[in-house]
Amino acid sequence: MFNKENKLEKFKDAETIIGPSIKVKGNFQGKGDIVIEGMIEGSVKTAASLYVGNEAKVVANIEAGDASIHGQIHGNIKSDGYLAIGENAKIFGDIQYKDISIEKGAVINGQLVFNENTKTSNKKEKLENVEEERED
């Protein structure tokens, strides 16, 4: 999904790419990878990976599996997987995460909330419930 520089490994495999000169308003929902280098206003939701570039400006609530944020976000972020926040990121909104890394220099004006109710955690809970039933 992401390489060591937290960049999407395969831009060509991204389902949606919003380039640096693009400004759009709308709600994006899908199951594929999304790359945002431009400006977007609305909402963004994907079950896969999201990459927000250094110059990107997003005024939207975001839901993604894995996400790498390097630009400016005005809205809440929910990540069910790994959330990487880069040194140039400026986030004005609350963040729900499963796994997170924040580089020095990032600005976050909002609450950070650990989200244990992700798909991974639900699988763990189901496994624990099955183990408890076996003991009975």
C-alpha positions as CSV (number, residue, x, y, z in Angstrom):
1,M,0.0,0.0,0.0
2,F,2.6,2.6,1.1
3,N,6.3,2.5,0.7
4,K,8.9,3.9,3.3
5,E,8.1,7.5,2.3
6,N,4.4,6.9,3.0
7,K,3.6,7.3,-0.7
8,L,1.2,5.0,-2.5
9,E,3.4,2.3,-4.1
10,K,1.4,2.0,-7.3
11,F,-0.2,5.3,-8.4
12,K,-1.2,3.6,-11.6
13,D,-3.3,1.2,-9.6
14,A,-5.2,4.1,-7.9
15,E,-8.9,4.0,-8.8
16,T,-9.2,7.8,-8.4
17,I,-6.5,10.5,-8.8
18,I,-7.3,14.1,-8.2
19,G,-4.3,16.0,-9.7
20,P,-2.7,19.1,-8.4
21,S,-4.5,21.5,-10.7
22,I,-7.9,20.0,-10.0
23,K,-10.6,21.5,-7.8
24,V,-13.7,19.5,-7.2
25,K,-16.8,19.5,-5.0
26,G,-18.6,16.3,-4.4
27,N,-18.8,13.1,-2.4
28,F,-16.5,10.3,-3.3
29,Q,-17.2,6.7,-2.3
30,G,-15.5,3.6,-3.5
31,K,-13.5,0.5,-2.7
32,G,-10.3,1.4,-4.6
33,D,-7.2,3.5,-3.7
34,I,-7.6,7.3,-3.9
35,V,-4.9,9.9,-4.5
36,I,-5.6,13.6,-3.7
37,E,-3.0,16.1,-4.9
38,G,-5.5,18.9,-5.6
39,M,-8.4,20.5,-3.8
40,I,-11.6,18.7,-2.8
41,E,-14.7,19.8,-0.9
42,G,-17.4,17.2,0.2
43,S,-16.7,13.8,1.6
44,V,-14.2,11.0,0.8
45,K,-14.8,7.4,1.7
46,T,-12.9,4.3,0.5
47,A,-12.4,0.8,1.9
48,A,-8.8,0.9,0.5
49,S,-5.9,3.4,0.8
50,L,-6.0,7.1,0.6
51,Y,-3.0,9.4,-0.1
52,V,-3.2,13.1,0.4
53,G,-0.2,15.0,-1.0
54,N,1.7,18.0,0.4
55,E,-0.1,20.6,-1.6
56,A,-3.6,19.1,-1.3
57,K,-6.4,21.0,0.5
58,V,-9.3,18.9,1.6
59,V,-12.5,20.3,3.2
60,A,-14.2,17.0,3.8
61,N,-14.8,14.2,6.3
62,I,-12.6,11.2,5.4
63,E,-13.1,7.5,5.9
64,A,-10.4,5.1,4.7
65,G,-8.7,1.8,5.3
66,D,-5.1,3.0,5.4
67,A,-4.3,6.6,4.9
68,S,-1.2,8.8,4.5
69,I,-1.9,12.5,5.1
70,H,0.6,15.2,4.1
71,G,-1.6,18.1,3.1
72,Q,-4.2,20.2,4.8
73,I,-7.5,18.7,6.0
74,H,-10.5,20.5,7.4
75,G,-12.8,17.7,8.5
76,N,-12.8,14.5,10.6
77,I,-10.7,11.5,9.7
78,K,-11.5,7.9,10.4
79,S,-9.0,5.2,9.5
80,D,-9.8,1.5,10.0
81,G,-6.1,0.5,9.3
82,Y,-2.8,2.4,9.5
83,L,-2.9,6.2,9.5
84,A,0.4,8.0,8.7
85,I,0.5,11.7,9.3
86,G,3.4,13.5,7.6
87,E,5.5,16.4,8.9
88,N,3.7,18.9,6.6
89,A,0.2,17.8,7.5
90,K,-2.3,20.3,9.0
91,I,-5.4,18.6,10.3
92,F,-8.4,20.6,11.7
93,G,-10.8,18.0,12.9
94,D,-11.1,14.8,15.0
95,I,-9.2,11.6,14.2
96,Q,-10.3,8.1,14.8
97,Y,-7.6,5.5,14.3
98,K,-6.5,1.9,14.7
99,D,-2.8,2.3,14.2
100,I,-1.1,5.8,13.8
101,S,2.2,7.5,13.3
102,I,2.7,11.2,13.5
103,E,5.9,12.9,12.2
104,K,7.4,15.8,14.0
105,G,6.1,19.1,12.6
106,A,2.5,17.9,11.9
107,V,-0.3,20.1,13.2
108,I,-3.4,18.5,14.6
109,N,-6.2,20.7,16.0
110,G,-8.7,18.1,17.2
111,Q,-9.1,15.0,19.3
112,L,-7.3,11.7,18.7
113,V,-9.5,8.7,19.5
114,F,-8.3,5.1,19.4
115,N,-11.0,3.2,17.5
116,E,-11.0,-0.4,18.7
117,N,-14.2,-1.1,16.8
118,T,-12.5,-1.7,13.5
119,K,-12.9,-4.8,11.3
120,T,-9.7,-6.2,12.8
121,S,-10.8,-5.8,16.3
122,N,-14.2,-7.3,15.5
123,K,-12.5,-10.4,14.1
124,K,-10.5,-10.6,17.4
125,E,-13.7,-10.2,19.5
126,K,-15.5,-12.9,17.4
127,L,-12.5,-15.2,17.9
128,E,-12.5,-14.6,21.7
129,N,-16.3,-15.3,21.7
130,V,-15.8,-18.6,19.9
131,E,-13.0,-19.6,22.4
132,E,-15.3,-18.8,25.3
133,E,-18.1,-20.9,23.8
134,R,-15.6,-23.8,23.4
135,E,-14.7,-23.6,27.1
136,D,-18.4,-23.8,28.1
